[in-house]
Amino acid sequence: MFRRRESVPFAFLAEADTFRSNVAPPPRERSSAGQIAGSWLLGLTIVAALVGALVIGMPALTLDHSAQTQQSRASQGR
């Protein structure tokens, strides 16, 4: 059986997988020392913020057993 070809406007999409360009992209510029230090500082700030949020949020995640016993005592007194 023969393959059905697309109409003219979209024919290039079918051939895009086999297309190889002979034009190389320009080389990337090297990052300066300030840009590298800035990216490290930004990453360190984000990690420190996540760790700080976890440390501050940990008391809210723990169960407070004294509050539960106070509620049970109050409910028993009724």
C-alpha positions in Angstrom: 0.0 0.0 0.0 1.2 3.5 -0.6 1.3 6.2 2.1 -1.1 9.1 2.0 0.7 12.4 1.7 -0.5 15.5 3.5 -1.6 18.6 1.6 1.0 21.2 0.7 0.9 23.5 3.7 1.7 20.8 6.2 4.0 18.6 4.2 7.1 20.1 5.9 6.0 18.7 9.2 6.2 15.1 8.1 9.7 15.7 6.8 10.9 17.7 9.8 12.1 14.6 11.6 14.6 13.7 8.8 15.8 17.3 8.2 19.3 18.0 9.4 20.7 21.5 9.3 24.2 22.2 8.2 24.3 25.5 10.1 25.8 25.3 13.6 24.4 27.5 16.3 26.8 30.1 17.7 28.8 29.0 20.8 27.4 29.9 24.1 28.9 32.8 26.0 30.8 31.8 29.1 29.2 33.1 32.3 31.1 35.7 34.2 32.2 35.2 37.8 29.5 37.5 39.0 26.8 35.6 37.2 28.1 32.3 38.6 28.2 33.7 42.1 24.7 35.2 41.7 23.2 31.9 40.6 24.9 30.1 43.5 23.6 32.7 45.9 20.1 32.5 44.5 20.2 28.7 44.9 21.5 28.9 48.4 18.8 31.4 49.3 16.1 29.1 48.0 17.5 26.1 49.9 17.8 28.1 53.1 14.2 29.4 52.7 12.9 25.9 52.3 14.9 24.6 55.3 13.8 27.6 57.4 10.1 27.0 56.5 10.5 23.4 57.5 12.1 24.2 60.8 9.5 26.8 61.6 6.6 24.6 60.5 7.7 21.5 62.4 6.1 22.5 65.7 2.8 22.9 63.9 3.1 19.3 62.6 3.7 17.7 65.9 0.8 16.4 68.0 0.2 18.3 71.3 -0.8 15.6 73.7 -1.5 18.0 76.6 -4.2 19.8 74.5 -5.9 16.5 73.8 -6.0 15.6 77.5 -7.4 19.0 78.4 -10.2 18.6 75.9 -11.0 15.1 77.2 -11.1 16.3 80.8 -13.4 19.2 79.8 -15.7 16.8 78.0 -15.8 14.4 80.9 -16.9 17.1 83.3 -20.1 17.8 81.5 
